[in-house]
Amino acid sequence: MTPPEPPSPGSLRDSLSRLLQEEDPHRPLDSLEVVVVRGFLTQRLSHLASPAQGDVPKTIEGWVTWAERHSADS
């Protein structure tokens, strides 16, 4: 079975913004928000490995970019 088609960057950005109730995709996320984003992405993009500890994105936009890059690699 092939993994589902990844969401578009705009769709993922909108989903994360709604989930975190955040309008600014460039605002640095706190540690709880990062945990929420990781959980969300684990469910939506289960074929992606989590980022390495030093490479964890710090904003919604960063997570969108990370997911887009890693979806292309898989």
C-alpha positions in Angstrom: 0.0 0.0 0.0 1.4 3.4 -1.0 1.3 6.3 1.5 -1.4 8.9 0.9 -0.6 11.9 -1.2 0.9 14.6 1.1 -1.1 17.7 1.6 -0.2 20.8 -0.3 1.9 23.3 1.5 -1.0 25.8 1.7 -3.3 23.1 3.0 -0.8 22.0 5.7 -0.1 25.6 6.7 -3.9 26.2 7.1 -4.3 23.0 9.1 -1.5 23.8 11.4 -2.6 27.4 11.8 -6.2 26.2 12.8 -4.8 23.5 15.1 -2.7 26.0 17.0 -5.1 28.9 16.6 -2.2 31.0 15.2 -2.5 33.5 12.4 1.3 34.2 12.1 3.1 31.2 10.5 6.4 32.9 11.3 5.9 33.2 15.1 8.3 30.9 17.1 6.4 28.0 18.6 6.7 27.0 22.2 7.6 23.5 23.3 4.0 22.4 23.7 3.1 23.6 20.3 6.0 21.7 18.8 4.7 18.5 20.5 1.2 19.2 19.1 2.6 19.7 15.5 4.7 16.5 15.8 1.6 14.5 16.8 -0.4 16.0 14.0 2.2 15.3 11.4 2.7 11.7 12.8 -1.0 11.1 12.1 -1.2 12.9 8.7 2.3 12.0 7.3 3.1 8.8 9.1 5.7 7.8 6.5 8.0 10.7 7.5 10.6 10.3 10.2 10.7 13.0 12.9 13.3 15.6 12.5 16.6 15.2 14.3 16.8 17.0 17.6 18.8 19.9 16.3 16.7 20.2 13.1 13.3 20.7 14.7 11.5 23.6 12.9 10.6 26.5 15.2 7.6 28.0 13.3 4.6 26.8 11.4 6.2 27.9 8.2 9.3 25.9 9.1 7.3 22.8 9.7 5.5 23.3 6.3 8.9 23.6 4.6 10.3 20.6 6.5 7.3 18.4 5.5 7.5 19.5 1.9 11.2 18.7 1.6 10.9 15.3 3.4 7.8 14.3 1.5 9.7 14.8 -1.8 12.5 12.6 -0.5 10.2 9.7 0.5 
